[in-house]
Amino acid sequence: MHIRALESGDEAALSEICLKTADLGEDGSALYSSPILPGLVWAVPYLHGPTATGLVVADGKDALGYIVGAFDTERFEAWQTESWWPEARLRLGPFKPQTLSDRAALAEMSAEPLPQFARDYPAHFHIDLLPGARSHGFGRRLIVGFCDLAKASGAGGVHLGVARRNTNAIGFYRHMGFQEIAPDNIDEGGLILAKRLA
């Protein structure tokens, strides 16, 4: 297994990995009425949006994990509101939410005022690894790699959201130097963690 740059042909793999890790790192297929919904919200846009980038853990041609994010959250979210969310709704087709997870994902598509923490820590990321890519140090390497890229772009800080009940992930992020700075106002059971890059 190795780490490489995100490529345009990774869209299907990003969508699949996002779904297969959508339940606190476990398979979230039963949580969503559309298998493409989580990927359209939390993974695929980073192949298309401004200031977005990513790294992939691959085994041969197969992607087993990723980190995707944007260096300028304000610019990226403006693009999502104007361009990506309409595209995502078209891709979903005549979709009606049937589960709590469906509704939570669709809530992400609503334009919200940019929180102050996104200005103080302008970069953000999402990271997901399938079981076969875990316990090999790839999570740490992906985060370090993304943070290095974000710092080189001029971002002075990075943030991410995590579920409060995902205690293993929270402990890992804290070990990586992230600190809790706010509750996640979209995900009421979530936290915002952040780290200075300067």
Buried (B, 14 or more C-beta within 10 A) or exposed (E): EEBEEBEEEBBEBBBBBBBBBBBEBEEBEEBBBBBBBBBBBBBBBBBBBEBBBBBBBBEEEEBBBBBBBBBBBEBBBBBBBEBBBEBBEEBBEEBEBEEEBBEBBBEBBEEEEEBEBBEEBBBBBBBBBBEEBBEBEBBEBBBEBBBEBBBEBEBEBBBBBBBBEBEEBBEBBEEBEBEBBBBBEEBEEBBBBBBEBE
